[in-house]
């Protein structure tokens, strides 16, 4: 099988390429990435000489390039997205262009050649939950609350529309917050880890009561694999980590694992439109695909901390860009 991976030099995409090539070494992967600030070819340096791996620098909004690339592709796995909520609040332009228009260009090419299309989305399209609300599931109404999540919601709707209108063979996954190696250090877990390594304080929004569900990146990748291999065409699957924790609890876990005093916490003005809680009900994926997260959060967090400790050059170069 030949796969086109968009944004394969980013955090989740590069981990997915490593994951897939370990399991399916005979498959061929084309990695298309424009290499914005969050894309880093160092993530895939070990694959540079692999005959089944090819990198192409390019923009998913370039219709001519996309059409030339997908002619002999069997599957598109679409990770490419502007994803940092804070940046979307400052300016939404790049988010609309990449997340909506870029998805449309890919869908048109997939339609032209009838290519299987898997779209990676987020739980943020569903909005926010209160503390006692039931978790998000595949039937939850969309209620995006930031320019980022609105752009992802629009992309989801486009993907579904191409299935209903053109019978394009699509699947969608909506996942909770990922963590693990190769994550750009503007995100909360790598930001806090690297700040503490540099003896800097960690900025916690508001009172730190906002709750997120965390999933280790390779648990997420295993979920994508299960959808590709066993998922029903036209269906959406929610992938969660079974790990709800407040931002303050998360911060204290990181501090404890790094043997740092809580005086390094700095409470800062809350983010605009900060969603209170995310939670994922992944029972559909469990029942239909046999998938569920297996990485214990404390274990995964400890391994992630060790990765950043052992790869200082990697993230120090990137922090200047964040």
C-alpha positions as CSV (number, residue, x, y, z in Angstrom):
1,X,0.0,0.0,0.0
2,X,1.1,3.6,-0.7
3,X,0.2,6.3,1.7
4,X,0.3,10.1,1.5
5,X,0.8,11.6,4.9
6,X,0.1,15.4,5.2
7,X,2.1,17.3,7.8
8,X,4.2,14.2,8.4
9,X,7.1,16.3,9.8
10,X,4.9,17.6,12.6
11,X,4.3,16.1,16.1
12,X,1.6,13.5,15.5
13,X,2.4,12.9,11.8
14,X,6.0,12.1,12.4
15,X,5.1,9.7,15.2
16,X,2.5,8.1,12.9
17,X,5.1,7.6,10.2
18,X,7.5,5.9,12.6
19,X,4.6,3.8,14.0
20,X,3.4,2.7,10.6
21,X,6.8,1.9,9.1
22,X,7.7,-0.3,12.1
23,X,4.5,-2.3,11.6
24,X,4.2,-2.2,7.7
25,X,7.8,-1.9,6.5
26,X,6.9,-2.9,2.9
27,X,4.4,0.0,2.6
28,X,5.5,3.2,0.9
29,X,5.0,6.5,2.5
30,X,5.1,10.0,0.9
31,X,5.3,12.7,3.5
32,X,4.0,16.1,2.3
33,X,4.8,19.0,4.6
34,X,5.3,22.7,4.0
35,X,7.6,22.9,7.0
36,X,6.1,25.8,8.9
37,X,7.5,26.5,12.4
38,X,6.0,23.3,13.8
39,X,7.4,21.0,11.1
40,X,10.8,19.5,11.6
41,X,12.6,17.0,9.4
42,X,14.9,16.2,12.4
43,X,11.8,14.2,13.6
44,X,12.4,11.7,10.7
45,X,16.1,11.9,10.2
46,X,16.4,8.1,10.8
47,X,14.2,7.5,7.7
48,X,16.1,9.6,5.2
49,X,17.7,6.6,3.5
50,X,14.7,4.3,3.7
51,X,13.7,3.4,0.1
52,X,10.0,3.2,1.1
53,X,10.0,6.8,2.5
54,X,9.9,10.0,0.5
55,X,9.7,13.6,1.7
56,X,8.2,16.3,-0.4
57,X,8.1,19.9,0.7
58,X,4.8,21.5,-0.4
59,X,1.6,23.1,0.4
60,X,-1.7,21.2,0.7
61,X,-3.4,24.2,-0.9
62,X,-1.4,23.7,-4.1
63,X,-3.9,21.9,-6.2
64,X,-1.5,21.1,-9.1
65,X,1.0,19.5,-6.7
66,X,-1.6,17.5,-4.9
67,X,-3.1,16.1,-8.1
68,X,0.3,15.1,-9.3
69,X,1.1,13.4,-6.0
70,X,-2.1,11.4,-5.5
71,X,-2.3,9.6,-8.8
72,X,-0.8,6.4,-7.5
73,X,-1.7,6.8,-3.8
74,X,-4.0,4.2,-2.1
75,X,-4.6,6.1,1.1
76,X,-4.4,9.8,2.3
77,X,-4.0,10.3,6.0
78,X,-4.6,14.0,6.6
79,X,-2.9,15.4,9.7
80,X,-2.0,18.8,8.3
81,X,-3.5,21.6,10.3
82,X,-2.7,24.8,12.1
83,X,-3.4,23.7,15.6
84,X,-2.4,26.1,18.3
85,X,-5.5,27.7,19.9
86,X,-3.6,30.8,21.1
87,X,-2.3,31.6,17.7
88,X,-5.7,31.2,16.2
89,X,-7.1,33.8,18.7
90,X,-4.4,36.3,17.5
91,X,-5.1,35.7,13.8
92,X,-7.4,33.1,12.2
93,X,-6.3,33.6,8.6
94,X,-3.8,30.8,8.4
95,X,-6.2,28.4,10.2
96,X,-8.9,29.0,7.7
97,X,-6.6,28.6,4.7
98,X,-4.8,25.4,5.8
99,X,-7.5,23.7,7.8
100,X,-10.5,24.4,5.5
101,X,-9.1,25.3,2.0
102,X,-6.3,22.8,2.3
103,X,-8.7,20.0,3.2
104,X,-10.9,20.9,0.2
105,X,-8.0,20.7,-2.2
106,X,-7.1,17.2,-0.8
107,X,-10.7,16.1,-1.0
108,X,-11.0,17.2,-4.6
109,X,-7.9,15.2,-5.6
110,X,-9.1,12.2,-3.6
111,X,-12.5,12.4,-5.4
112,X,-10.8,12.6,-8.8
113,X,-8.9,9.4,-8.2
114,X,-11.3,7.7,-5.7
115,X,-8.7,7.5,-3.0
116,X,-9.5,6.4,0.6
117,X,-9.3,9.4,2.8
118,X,-8.8,9.4,6.6
119,X,-9.2,12.8,8.3
120,X,-7.6,13.6,11.7
121,X,-9.7,15.9,13.8
122,X,-10.1,17.0,17.4
123,X,-12.5,16.8,20.3
124,X,-12.4,20.6,20.4
125,X,-15.0,20.7,17.6
126,X,-17.6,19.6,20.1
127,X,-17.1,22.7,22.3
128,X,-16.8,22.4,26.1
129,X,-18.3,20.3,28.9
130,X,-19.3,21.2,32.4
131,X,-17.9,19.0,35.2
132,X,-20.9,16.7,35.3
133,X,-21.7,16.5,31.6
134,X,-21.4,13.2,29.8
135,X,-18.3,12.8,27.6
136,X,-18.3,13.7,23.9
137,X,-19.2,10.9,21.5
138,X,-19.7,10.6,17.8
139,X,-23.3,12.0,18.1
140,X,-22.3,15.1,20.0
141,X,-23.4,18.3,18.3
142,X,-20.6,20.6,17.1
143,X,-20.1,23.8,19.1
144,X,-16.6,25.1,18.4
145,X,-15.5,28.0,20.5
146,X,-12.2,29.2,19.0
147,X,-11.1,30.0,15.5
148,X,-8.9,26.8,15.5
149,X,-11.8,24.5,16.5
150,X,-14.2,26.3,14.1
151,X,-11.8,25.7,11.2
152,X,-11.5,22.0,12.2
153,X,-15.2,21.7,12.4
154,X,-15.6,23.1,9.0
155,X,-13.1,20.6,7.7
156,X,-15.0,17.7,9.3
157,X,-18.2,18.9,7.6
158,X,-16.4,19.1,4.3
159,X,-15.1,15.5,4.6
160,X,-18.6,14.2,5.5
161,X,-20.1,16.2,2.6
162,X,-17.8,14.5,0.1
163,X,-18.8,11.1,1.4
164,X,-22.6,11.9,1.2
165,X,-22.4,13.8,-2.1
166,X,-19.7,11.9,-4.0
167,X,-19.4,8.6,-2.1
168,X,-15.8,9.3,-1.4
169,X,-14.5,6.6,0.9
170,X,-13.7,8.6,4.1
171,X,-13.3,8.0,7.8
172,X,-12.8,10.6,10.5
173,X,-11.3,10.4,14.0
174,X,-11.8,13.0,16.7
175,X,-9.1,12.6,19.4
176,X,-8.3,14.2,22.8
177,X,-5.1,16.0,23.7
178,X,-2.0,14.2,22.5
179,X,1.4,14.1,24.3
180,X,4.7,12.4,23.7
181,X,8.0,12.9,21.9
182,X,8.6,15.5,19.1
183,X,5.8,17.8,20.3
184,X,6.5,21.5,19.5
185,X,7.3,23.3,22.8
186,X,4.5,25.8,22.7
187,X,2.1,23.1,23.9
188,X,1.5,22.8,27.6
189,X,3.3,19.5,28.4
190,X,6.5,20.2,26.5
191,X,6.4,23.9,27.4
192,X,6.3,23.1,31.1
193,X,8.9,20.3,30.9
194,X,11.4,22.5,28.9
195,X,10.7,25.6,31.1
196,X,11.6,23.6,34.2
197,X,14.7,22.1,32.6
198,X,15.7,25.8,32.0
199,X,14.7,26.7,35.6
200,X,11.8,28.9,34.3
201,X,8.4,29.1,35.8
202,X,5.4,27.4,34.2
203,X,2.4,29.6,33.3
204,X,-1.0,28.1,34.3
205,X,-4.1,29.8,32.9
206,X,-6.6,31.1,35.4
207,X,-6.8,28.9,38.4
208,X,-5.8,25.7,36.5
209,X,-9.3,24.2,36.8
210,X,-9.7,23.4,33.1
211,X,-9.8,19.7,32.5
212,X,-8.4,17.8,29.5
213,X,-8.4,14.2,28.5
214,X,-4.8,13.1,27.5
215,X,-3.8,10.4,25.1
216,X,-0.3,9.1,24.4
217,X,0.6,9.8,20.8
218,X,1.1,6.1,19.9
219,X,-2.2,5.1,21.5
220,X,-3.7,7.6,19.1
221,X,-1.7,6.2,16.2
222,X,-2.9,2.7,17.0
223,X,-6.5,4.1,16.9
224,X,-5.9,5.5,13.5
225,X,-4.5,2.2,12.3
226,X,-7.6,0.4,13.7
227,X,-9.9,2.8,11.8
228,X,-7.9,2.4,8.6
229,X,-7.9,-1.4,8.9
230,X,-11.3,-2.1,10.4
231,X,-13.4,1.1,10.3
232,X,-16.6,1.5,8.4
233,X,-16.5,3.9,5.5
234,X,-18.3,7.1,6.1
235,X,-18.1,6.7,9.9
236,X,-16.5,8.9,12.6
237,X,-14.6,7.4,15.6
238,X,-13.8,9.2,18.9
239,X,-10.4,8.3,20.3
240,X,-9.7,9.2,24.0
241,X,-7.1,8.5,26.5
242,X,-9.3,7.7,29.5
243,X,-7.3,10.3,31.5
244,X,-9.2,13.4,32.6
245,X,-7.0,15.7,34.6
246,X,-7.1,19.4,35.4
247,X,-4.3,21.7,34.2
248,X,-3.2,22.3,37.8
249,X,-3.1,18.6,38.6
250,X,-1.1,18.0,35.4
251,X,1.3,20.8,36.3
252,X,1.8,19.3,39.8
253,X,2.5,15.8,38.3
254,X,5.2,17.3,36.0
255,X,6.7,19.2,38.9
256,X,6.7,16.0,41.1
257,X,8.2,13.8,38.4
258,X,10.9,16.5,37.8
259,X,11.5,17.0,41.6
260,X,10.7,20.7,41.4
261,X,8.9,22.8,44.0
262,X,5.4,24.2,43.4
263,X,6.8,27.7,43.7
264,X,7.7,27.4,40.0
265,X,3.9,27.7,39.2
266,X,2.9,31.1,37.8
267,X,-0.8,31.7,37.5
268,X,-1.5,34.0,34.5
269,X,-4.6,35.6,32.9
270,X,-6.9,33.0,31.5
271,X,-7.1,32.4,27.8
272,X,-10.0,34.0,25.9
273,X,-12.9,31.5,25.4
274,X,-11.0,28.9,27.4
275,X,-13.1,25.6,27.3
276,X,-13.7,24.2,30.7
277,X,-13.5,20.5,30.1
278,X,-13.0,17.9,27.3
279,X,-13.9,14.2,27.8
280,X,-14.1,11.4,25.2
281,X,-16.3,8.4,25.1
282,X,-14.4,5.9,23.0
283,X,-16.8,3.0,23.4
284,X,-17.6,2.9,19.7
285,X,-13.9,2.4,18.8
286,X,-13.6,-0.2,21.5
287,X,-16.7,-2.1,20.6
288,X,-16.3,-2.0,16.8
289,X,-12.5,-1.9,16.3
290,X,-11.2,-3.5,19.5
291,X,-9.2,-0.4,20.3
292,X,-8.5,1.3,23.6
293,X,-5.6,3.3,25.1
294,X,-3.0,1.2,26.8
295,X,-0.3,3.6,28.0
296,X,-0.7,4.6,31.6
297,X,-0.6,8.4,31.9
298,X,2.0,8.5,34.7
299,X,4.3,6.1,32.7
300,X,3.8,8.0,29.5
301,X,4.4,11.4,31.1
302,X,7.6,10.1,32.8
303,X,8.9,8.8,29.4
304,X,8.0,12.1,27.7
305,X,9.9,14.0,30.4
306,X,12.9,11.8,29.8
307,X,12.7,12.3,26.1
308,X,12.9,16.1,26.4
309,X,15.7,15.8,28.9
310,X,17.7,13.6,26.4
311,X,16.9,15.8,23.4
312,X,17.7,19.3,24.5
313,X,19.3,20.4,21.2
314,X,16.1,19.4,19.4
315,X,13.8,21.6,21.4
316,X,16.1,24.4,22.3
317,X,16.4,25.2,18.5
318,X,12.6,25.2,18.3
319,X,11.9,27.3,21.4
320,X,13.3,30.4,19.6
321,X,10.4,30.0,17.1
322,X,7.6,29.6,19.6
